[in-house]
Amino acid sequence: MRKFMAMQILSVVLAGLSFVAAAQVPEAKPAPSAADVQRMQWFKDAKLGIFIHWGIYAVDGIDESWSFFNGKIGYPDYMKQLHGFTAAHYDPQAWADLIKRSGARYAVLTSRHHDGVALWNSAHGINVVKDTPAGRDLIGPFVRALRKDDLKVGLYYSLADWSSPDYDVFTRKEKRYTNDPVRWQRFVSYYQGQLRELSQRYRPDLFWFDGDWEHNAKEWQANKTRDMLRSDNPQVILNARLPENGDYATPEQGPPIARPSDRYWELCLTTNDSWGYQQRDRNFKTPTQVIGLFVDTIGMGGNLLLDIGARADGTFPQEQVDILDALGQWIHRYPQAVYGTDAGVPKDYYNGPSTLSADQRTLYLFVNGKPNGPVLVKGLINKVVDARLLGGNTSLKTQLIGNSVNIPGLLYIDTAGQALDQHMSVIALQLDSPLKLYKKPLDAAAGS
Ligand code: GLC
Protein backbone atom coordinates (compact mmCIF):
# COMPACT_ATOMS: atom_id res chain seq x y z
CA MET A 1 0.00 0.00 0.00
CA ARG A 2 2.73 2.33 1.06
CA LYS A 3 4.71 1.34 -1.99
CA PHE A 4 1.66 2.03 -4.16
CA MET A 5 1.21 5.49 -2.65
CA ALA A 6 4.87 6.25 -3.03
CA MET A 7 4.66 5.29 -6.68
CA GLN A 8 1.62 7.48 -7.13
CA ILE A 9 3.41 10.44 -5.56
CA LEU A 10 6.43 9.74 -7.69
CA SER A 11 4.38 9.67 -10.89
CA VAL A 12 2.69 12.97 -9.94
CA VAL A 13 6.11 14.53 -9.32
CA LEU A 14 7.44 13.13 -12.59
CA ALA A 15 4.39 14.41 -14.46
CA GLY A 16 5.06 17.82 -12.95
CA LEU A 17 8.70 17.65 -13.97
CA SER A 18 7.91 16.66 -17.53
CA PHE A 19 5.45 19.52 -17.67
CA VAL A 20 8.16 21.93 -16.57
CA ALA A 21 10.58 20.46 -19.09
CA ALA A 22 8.02 20.74 -21.88
CA ALA A 23 7.25 24.33 -20.96
CA GLN A 24 10.93 25.24 -21.23
CA VAL A 25 11.31 23.89 -24.73
CA PRO A 26 10.74 26.78 -27.16
CA GLU A 27 7.48 26.32 -28.96
CA ALA A 28 8.03 24.67 -32.32
CA LYS A 29 6.84 26.94 -35.11
CA PRO A 30 4.07 25.44 -37.23
CA ALA A 31 5.43 23.99 -40.45
CA PRO A 32 4.61 26.15 -43.48
CA SER A 33 2.09 24.84 -46.01
CA ALA A 34 3.32 23.32 -49.25
CA ALA A 35 2.05 26.42 -51.06
CA ASP A 36 4.06 28.69 -48.75
CA VAL A 37 7.20 26.60 -49.20
CA GLN A 38 6.81 27.00 -52.95
CA ARG A 39 6.11 30.73 -52.67
CA MET A 40 9.28 31.18 -50.58
CA GLN A 41 11.50 29.03 -52.78
CA TRP A 42 13.14 31.75 -54.91
CA PHE A 43 13.89 33.72 -51.75
CA LYS A 44 15.44 30.72 -49.98
CA ASP A 45 17.60 29.90 -53.00
CA ALA A 46 18.69 33.50 -53.68
CA LYS A 47 21.07 33.93 -50.69
CA LEU A 48 22.00 37.53 -51.53
CA GLY A 49 19.95 40.68 -51.96
CA ILE A 50 21.11 44.30 -52.25
CA PHE A 51 19.42 46.92 -50.06
CA ILE A 52 19.44 50.49 -51.35
CA HIS A 53 18.68 53.45 -49.14
CA TRP A 54 17.95 56.48 -51.28
CA GLY A 55 16.28 59.59 -50.01
CA ILE A 56 16.70 63.32 -49.34
CA TYR A 57 18.95 62.51 -46.35
CA ALA A 58 21.72 61.86 -48.89
CA VAL A 59 21.81 65.60 -49.74
CA ASP A 60 23.50 66.55 -46.43
CA GLY A 61 24.73 63.00 -45.83
CA ILE A 62 22.98 62.63 -42.46
CA ASP A 63 21.05 59.84 -40.76
CA GLU A 64 17.98 58.81 -42.73
CA SER A 65 14.92 60.31 -40.96
CA TRP A 66 16.46 59.72 -37.50
CA SER A 67 18.52 62.92 -37.66
CA PHE A 68 15.44 65.14 -37.17
CA PHE A 69 13.65 62.59 -35.01
CA ASN A 70 16.60 62.62 -32.60
CA GLY A 71 16.97 66.41 -32.74
CA LYS A 72 20.37 66.46 -34.49
CA ILE A 73 18.85 68.80 -37.04
CA GLY A 74 15.57 70.77 -36.94
CA TYR A 75 12.68 69.46 -39.04
CA PRO A 76 12.58 72.52 -41.39
CA ASP A 77 16.32 72.16 -42.07
CA TYR A 78 15.94 68.45 -42.68
CA MET A 79 13.17 69.12 -45.19
CA LYS A 80 15.30 71.75 -46.97
CA GLN A 81 17.18 68.80 -48.39
CA LEU A 82 14.21 68.36 -50.74
CA HIS A 83 15.71 71.21 -52.82
CA GLY A 84 19.01 69.38 -53.33
CA PHE A 85 17.62 66.01 -54.35
CA THR A 86 18.30 65.98 -58.10
CA ALA A 87 18.73 62.34 -59.21
CA ALA A 88 20.72 64.05 -62.01
CA HIS A 89 22.92 61.03 -62.80
CA TYR A 90 20.43 58.31 -61.95
CA ASP A 91 21.02 55.36 -64.26
CA PRO A 92 18.70 52.55 -63.18
CA GLN A 93 20.19 50.11 -65.69
CA ALA A 94 23.65 50.70 -64.22
CA TRP A 95 22.14 50.04 -60.77
CA ALA A 96 20.59 46.77 -61.92
CA ASP A 97 23.82 45.73 -63.65
CA LEU A 98 25.83 46.40 -60.48
CA ILE A 99 23.34 44.35 -58.46
CA LYS A 100 23.56 41.55 -61.00
CA ARG A 101 27.37 41.63 -60.91
CA SER A 102 27.32 41.37 -57.12
CA GLY A 103 25.73 37.94 -57.39
CA ALA A 104 22.50 39.13 -55.76
CA ARG A 105 19.23 37.71 -57.05
CA TYR A 106 17.02 40.48 -55.68
CA ALA A 107 17.16 44.07 -54.50
CA VAL A 108 15.15 46.20 -52.09
CA LEU A 109 14.77 49.97 -52.58
CA THR A 110 13.46 52.40 -49.94
CA SER A 111 10.24 53.59 -51.56
CA ARG A 112 9.43 55.73 -48.54
CA HIS A 113 11.41 56.02 -45.29
CA HIS A 114 10.17 57.27 -41.89
CA ASP A 115 10.53 60.87 -43.16
CA GLY A 116 7.53 60.35 -45.43
CA VAL A 117 9.21 61.35 -48.71
CA ALA A 118 7.97 58.95 -51.40
CA LEU A 119 10.16 58.11 -54.41
CA TRP A 120 7.13 57.79 -56.68
CA ASN A 121 4.32 60.06 -57.75
CA SER A 122 1.95 59.15 -54.94
CA ALA A 123 -1.46 60.76 -54.78
CA HIS A 124 -0.83 61.22 -51.05
CA GLY A 125 1.81 63.03 -49.00
CA ILE A 126 5.27 64.33 -49.97
CA ASN A 127 7.09 62.91 -52.99
CA VAL A 128 10.18 63.49 -55.09
CA VAL A 129 8.17 64.04 -58.28
CA LYS A 130 6.36 67.18 -57.17
CA ASP A 131 8.56 68.29 -54.27
CA THR A 132 12.20 67.93 -55.49
CA PRO A 133 14.24 68.87 -58.60
CA ALA A 134 14.37 65.13 -59.45
CA GLY A 135 10.85 65.73 -60.77
CA ARG A 136 10.13 62.17 -61.89
CA ASP A 137 9.19 58.72 -60.71
CA LEU A 138 12.33 56.91 -59.51
CA ILE A 139 10.79 53.53 -58.77
CA GLY A 140 9.31 52.51 -62.12
CA PRO A 141 12.61 52.69 -64.05
CA PHE A 142 14.38 50.77 -61.27
CA VAL A 143 11.77 48.01 -61.31
CA ARG A 144 11.96 47.69 -65.10
CA ALA A 145 15.77 47.53 -65.08
CA LEU A 146 15.80 44.84 -62.39
CA ARG A 147 13.29 42.75 -64.32
CA LYS A 148 15.38 43.11 -67.49
CA ASP A 149 18.32 41.63 -65.58
CA ASP A 150 16.12 38.83 -64.25
CA LEU A 151 16.29 40.09 -60.66
CA LYS A 152 13.43 39.98 -58.17
CA VAL A 153 12.01 43.31 -57.00
CA GLY A 154 11.66 44.32 -53.36
CA LEU A 155 10.25 47.59 -52.06
CA TYR A 156 11.00 48.89 -48.58
CA TYR A 157 8.14 50.80 -46.98
CA SER A 158 8.06 52.40 -43.54
CA LEU A 159 4.71 52.08 -41.83
CA ALA A 160 5.58 55.06 -39.61
CA ASP A 161 5.59 58.45 -41.34
CA TRP A 162 6.89 61.13 -39.01
CA SER A 163 5.95 63.87 -41.52
CA SER A 164 2.31 62.97 -41.93
CA PRO A 165 -0.09 65.38 -40.16
CA ASP A 166 -2.23 62.37 -39.28
CA TYR A 167 0.57 60.33 -37.70
CA ASP A 168 0.73 60.59 -33.91
CA VAL A 169 4.53 60.56 -33.41
CA PHE A 170 6.56 63.49 -34.76
CA THR A 171 9.94 63.34 -33.00
CA ARG A 172 11.43 61.59 -29.99
CA LYS A 173 10.12 64.46 -27.84
CA GLU A 174 6.94 65.54 -29.63
CA LYS A 175 3.68 63.81 -30.30
CA ARG A 176 0.95 65.30 -32.44
CA TYR A 177 -1.88 63.64 -30.53
CA THR A 178 -2.84 60.73 -28.33
CA ASN A 179 -5.98 58.72 -28.58
CA ASP A 180 -7.73 60.15 -31.62
CA PRO A 181 -9.21 57.17 -33.46
CA VAL A 182 -10.62 59.25 -36.33
CA ARG A 183 -7.25 60.82 -37.08
CA TRP A 184 -5.48 57.49 -36.70
CA GLN A 185 -7.91 55.88 -39.13
CA ARG A 186 -7.10 58.64 -41.63
CA PHE A 187 -3.44 57.71 -41.29
CA VAL A 188 -4.09 54.00 -41.76
CA SER A 189 -6.12 54.73 -44.90
CA TYR A 190 -3.28 56.94 -46.17
CA TYR A 191 -0.58 54.34 -45.69
CA GLN A 192 -2.69 51.52 -47.08
CA GLY A 193 -3.54 53.74 -50.07
CA GLN A 194 0.18 54.25 -50.73
CA LEU A 195 0.84 50.53 -50.50
CA ARG A 196 -1.96 49.84 -52.93
CA GLU A 197 -0.31 52.23 -55.40
CA LEU A 198 3.03 50.46 -55.01
CA SER A 199 1.48 47.05 -55.27
CA GLN A 200 -0.61 47.76 -58.35
CA ARG A 201 1.82 50.00 -60.21
CA TYR A 202 5.03 48.03 -59.72
CA ARG A 203 3.89 44.53 -58.71
CA PRO A 204 6.91 43.90 -56.46
CA ASP A 205 7.88 40.36 -55.53
CA LEU A 206 8.57 41.39 -51.96
CA PHE A 207 7.57 44.14 -49.52
CA TRP A 208 10.14 45.04 -46.90
CA PHE A 209 8.28 46.74 -44.04
CA ASP A 210 9.94 48.85 -41.37
CA GLY A 211 9.01 51.39 -38.69
CA ASP A 212 6.40 49.17 -37.07
CA TRP A 213 7.53 49.56 -33.45
CA GLU A 214 5.38 52.58 -32.53
CA HIS A 215 2.11 50.61 -32.92
CA ASN A 216 0.90 47.05 -32.66
CA ALA A 217 -0.50 44.73 -35.32
CA LYS A 218 -4.08 45.63 -34.45
CA GLU A 219 -3.47 49.36 -34.69
CA TRP A 220 -1.69 48.99 -38.03
CA GLN A 221 -4.58 46.79 -39.18
CA ALA A 222 -1.82 44.54 -40.40
CA ASN A 223 -4.10 41.65 -41.38
CA LYS A 224 -6.01 43.92 -43.73
CA THR A 225 -2.75 45.20 -45.21
CA ARG A 226 -1.53 41.66 -45.80
CA ASP A 227 -4.85 40.57 -47.35
CA MET A 228 -4.83 43.59 -49.65
CA LEU A 229 -1.29 42.90 -50.90
CA ARG A 230 -1.97 39.17 -51.27
CA SER A 231 -5.13 39.85 -53.25
CA ASP A 232 -3.06 41.90 -55.72
CA ASN A 233 -0.32 39.28 -55.83
CA PRO A 234 -0.85 35.92 -54.09
CA GLN A 235 2.88 35.16 -54.48
CA VAL A 236 4.14 38.31 -52.76
CA ILE A 237 6.60 37.86 -49.88
CA LEU A 238 6.36 40.08 -46.77
CA ASN A 239 9.06 40.52 -44.13
CA ALA A 240 8.09 40.16 -40.50
CA ARG A 241 8.16 43.88 -39.75
CA LEU A 242 4.53 43.85 -40.78
CA PRO A 243 3.74 42.61 -37.30
CA GLU A 244 2.26 39.12 -36.96
CA ASN A 245 2.00 38.72 -40.71
CA GLY A 246 5.47 38.30 -42.12
CA ASP A 247 7.10 35.43 -43.95
CA TYR A 248 10.61 35.88 -42.64
CA ALA A 249 12.65 37.34 -39.78
CA THR A 250 14.99 40.30 -40.24
CA PRO A 251 17.93 40.39 -37.84
CA GLU A 252 19.86 43.61 -38.31
CA GLN A 253 23.53 44.60 -38.34
CA GLY A 254 25.19 41.51 -36.88
CA PRO A 255 25.17 37.87 -37.86
CA PRO A 256 23.36 35.71 -35.32
CA ILE A 257 25.84 33.70 -33.26
CA ALA A 258 23.64 30.61 -33.26
CA ARG A 259 21.33 29.52 -36.02
CA PRO A 260 17.95 31.30 -35.65
CA SER A 261 14.89 29.13 -35.12
CA ASP A 262 13.06 30.84 -37.99
CA ARG A 263 12.79 28.79 -41.12
CA TYR A 264 13.35 31.87 -43.28
CA TRP A 265 15.47 34.82 -42.28
CA GLU A 266 17.58 37.57 -43.78
CA LEU A 267 20.36 39.55 -42.16
CA CYS A 268 20.40 43.20 -43.24
CA LEU A 269 23.81 44.75 -42.99
CA THR A 270 25.47 48.03 -44.00
CA THR A 271 28.70 48.18 -46.00
CA ASN A 272 29.98 50.97 -43.71
CA ASP A 273 28.10 52.10 -40.58
CA SER A 274 25.24 53.95 -42.33
CA TRP A 275 22.17 52.86 -44.25
CA GLY A 276 22.05 55.96 -46.42
CA TYR A 277 24.88 57.84 -48.17
CA GLN A 278 27.10 59.64 -45.64
CA GLN A 279 30.34 61.07 -46.98
CA ARG A 280 31.88 61.28 -43.49
CA ASP A 281 31.41 57.58 -42.78
CA ARG A 282 34.61 55.92 -44.02
CA ASN A 283 34.31 52.78 -41.93
CA PHE A 284 33.86 50.42 -44.87
CA LYS A 285 34.02 46.69 -44.37
CA THR A 286 36.65 44.94 -46.45
CA PRO A 287 35.62 42.50 -49.19
CA THR A 288 37.08 39.65 -47.12
CA GLN A 289 34.97 40.69 -44.12
CA VAL A 290 31.80 40.94 -46.23
CA ILE A 291 32.45 37.52 -47.80
CA GLY A 292 33.02 36.13 -44.28
CA LEU A 293 29.72 37.60 -43.07
CA PHE A 294 28.00 36.28 -46.18
CA VAL A 295 29.12 32.66 -45.76
CA ASP A 296 28.40 32.80 -42.03
CA THR A 297 24.85 33.84 -42.89
CA ILE A 298 24.13 31.32 -45.64
CA GLY A 299 25.88 28.63 -43.56
CA MET A 300 23.12 29.12 -40.97
CA GLY A 301 20.38 29.02 -43.59
CA GLY A 302 19.79 32.76 -44.00
CA ASN A 303 20.05 35.39 -46.72
CA LEU A 304 22.23 38.48 -46.63
CA LEU A 305 20.65 41.82 -47.58
CA LEU A 306 23.70 44.00 -48.08
CA ASP A 307 23.06 47.73 -48.00
CA ILE A 308 24.47 50.58 -50.07
CA GLY A 309 23.45 54.24 -49.98
CA ALA A 310 22.92 56.26 -53.16
CA ARG A 311 24.01 59.89 -53.37
CA ALA A 312 21.37 62.54 -54.06
CA ASP A 313 22.41 62.51 -57.74
CA GLY A 314 21.83 58.76 -57.99
CA THR A 315 25.45 57.57 -58.01
CA PHE A 316 27.16 55.30 -55.47
CA PRO A 317 30.47 55.77 -53.65
CA GLN A 318 33.24 53.80 -55.37
CA GLU A 319 34.02 51.89 -52.15
CA GLN A 320 30.54 50.35 -52.16
CA VAL A 321 30.74 49.50 -55.85
CA ASP A 322 34.10 47.82 -55.17
CA ILE A 323 32.69 45.76 -52.29
CA LEU A 324 29.79 44.54 -54.44
CA ASP A 325 32.12 43.71 -57.32
CA ALA A 326 34.52 41.76 -55.10
CA LEU A 327 31.66 39.84 -53.53
CA GLY A 328 30.23 39.08 -56.97
CA GLN A 329 33.56 37.88 -58.34
CA TRP A 330 33.88 35.56 -55.37
CA ILE A 331 30.31 34.20 -55.66
CA HIS A 332 30.71 33.66 -59.40
CA ARG A 333 33.78 31.52 -58.71
CA TYR A 334 31.80 29.19 -56.42
CA PRO A 335 28.10 29.41 -57.38
CA GLN A 336 27.40 25.78 -56.52
CA ALA A 337 28.42 26.39 -52.89
CA VAL A 338 26.00 29.33 -52.66
CA TYR A 339 22.75 29.27 -54.65
CA GLY A 340 20.04 26.78 -53.75
CA THR A 341 22.02 25.33 -50.86
CA ASP A 342 20.86 24.51 -47.36
CA ALA A 343 22.48 25.40 -44.05
CA GLY A 344 25.62 23.39 -43.42
CA VAL A 345 26.74 21.41 -40.38
CA PRO A 346 26.85 22.79 -36.81
CA LYS A 347 30.21 24.12 -35.60
CA ASP A 348 30.75 20.98 -33.48
CA TYR A 349 31.37 19.10 -36.73
CA TYR A 350 33.32 21.72 -38.63
CA ASN A 351 34.67 24.78 -36.92
CA GLY A 352 33.65 27.22 -39.64
CA PRO A 353 30.76 28.01 -41.97
CA SER A 354 29.50 25.39 -44.39
CA THR A 355 26.59 24.78 -46.77
CA LEU A 356 24.99 21.66 -48.15
CA SER A 357 23.87 20.99 -51.71
CA ALA A 358 20.11 20.57 -52.21
CA ASP A 359 20.54 16.78 -52.71
CA GLN A 360 22.49 16.71 -49.40
CA ARG A 361 25.39 14.88 -51.03
CA THR A 362 27.96 17.64 -51.18
CA LEU A 363 29.15 19.49 -48.11
CA TYR A 364 30.90 22.80 -48.84
CA LEU A 365 33.39 23.93 -46.21
CA PHE A 366 34.44 27.58 -46.23
CA VAL A 367 38.06 28.00 -45.28
CA ASN A 368 39.24 31.40 -44.17
CA GLY A 369 42.86 32.40 -44.86
CA LYS A 370 45.66 29.89 -44.83
CA PRO A 371 44.91 27.00 -42.48
CA ASN A 372 47.66 26.21 -40.05
CA GLY A 373 47.49 22.46 -40.72
CA PRO A 374 44.84 20.15 -42.14
CA VAL A 375 41.16 21.09 -42.08
CA LEU A 376 39.20 18.89 -39.64
CA VAL A 377 35.66 17.51 -39.96
CA LYS A 378 34.12 15.24 -37.31
CA GLY A 379 31.14 12.95 -37.02
CA LEU A 380 30.36 12.28 -40.69
CA ILE A 381 28.64 8.92 -40.92
CA ASN A 382 28.91 9.04 -44.72
CA LYS A 383 31.88 7.94 -46.67
CA VAL A 384 33.70 10.80 -48.37
CA VAL A 385 34.11 9.87 -52.03
CA ASP A 386 36.16 12.90 -52.97
CA ALA A 387 37.47 16.09 -51.39
CA ARG A 388 38.61 18.95 -53.57
CA LEU A 389 39.11 22.67 -53.57
CA LEU A 390 36.52 24.33 -55.77
CA GLY A 391 38.32 25.99 -58.62
CA GLY A 392 41.15 23.44 -58.51
CA ASN A 393 41.19 20.15 -60.33
CA THR A 394 43.02 17.79 -58.03
CA SER A 395 41.65 15.76 -55.16
CA LEU A 396 42.92 16.71 -51.72
CA LYS A 397 44.68 14.20 -49.51
CA THR A 398 42.51 13.04 -46.62
CA GLN A 399 43.18 10.96 -43.54
CA LEU A 400 40.56 9.32 -41.34
CA ILE A 401 41.53 8.49 -37.77
CA GLY A 402 39.63 7.06 -34.79
CA ASN A 403 37.05 5.43 -36.99
CA SER A 404 35.28 2.31 -35.66
CA VAL A 405 32.20 0.30 -36.58
CA ASN A 406 29.81 2.55 -34.69
CA ILE A 407 31.68 5.81 -34.45
CA PRO A 408 32.87 7.94 -37.33
CA GLY A 409 36.29 9.34 -36.63
CA LEU A 410 38.09 12.53 -37.50
CA LEU A 411 38.60 13.43 -41.13
CA TYR A 412 41.66 15.52 -41.87
CA ILE A 413 41.81 17.30 -45.22
CA ASP A 414 45.17 18.52 -46.36
CA THR A 415 45.30 21.83 -48.23
CA ALA A 416 49.10 22.24 -48.04
CA GLY A 417 50.63 23.44 -51.27
CA GLN A 418 47.25 24.32 -52.81
CA ALA A 419 46.43 27.69 -54.35
CA LEU A 420 43.99 29.15 -51.86
CA ASP A 421 41.47 31.94 -52.46
CA GLN A 422 42.67 35.29 -51.09
CA HIS A 423 39.22 35.87 -49.50
CA MET A 424 37.73 32.46 -48.72
CA SER A 425 38.46 29.03 -50.15
CA VAL A 426 35.82 26.35 -50.58
CA ILE A 427 36.35 22.61 -50.10
CA ALA A 428 33.69 20.35 -51.62
CA LEU A 429 33.25 17.03 -49.83
CA GLN A 430 31.47 14.57 -52.08
CA LEU A 431 29.53 12.07 -49.97
CA ASP A 432 28.41 8.58 -50.95
CA SER A 433 24.86 9.26 -49.70
CA PRO A 434 22.81 12.14 -48.23
CA LEU A 435 24.55 13.70 -45.22
CA LYS A 436 24.16 11.88 -41.93
CA LEU A 437 25.72 13.20 -38.76
CA TYR A 438 26.72 11.20 -35.75
CA LYS A 439 24.83 12.62 -32.77
CA LYS A 440 25.26 10.32 -29.80
CA PRO A 441 26.94 11.72 -26.71
CA LEU A 442 30.14 10.00 -25.64
CA ASP A 443 28.64 8.03 -22.73
CA ALA A 444 25.93 6.58 -24.98
CA ALA A 445 28.57 5.72 -27.57
CA ALA A 446 30.70 3.91 -25.02
CA GLY A 447 27.81 1.71 -24.02
CA SER A 448 26.66 0.93 -27.53
C1 GLC B 1 16.11 50.47 -38.90
C2 GLC B 1 16.14 51.97 -39.10
C3 GLC B 1 16.10 52.40 -40.50
C4 GLC B 1 16.74 51.51 -41.50
C5 GLC B 1 16.38 50.08 -41.22
C6 GLC B 1 17.02 49.13 -42.17
O1 GLC B 1 14.81 50.02 -38.73
O2 GLC B 1 15.06 52.60 -38.45
O3 GLC B 1 16.58 53.70 -40.58
O4 GLC B 1 16.24 51.89 -42.71
O5 GLC B 1 16.72 49.75 -39.93
O6 GLC B 1 16.88 47.83 -41.72
Residues whose N, C-alpha, C, O or C-beta is under 5 A from the ligand:
A	BS01	GLC	E64 D210 C268 W275
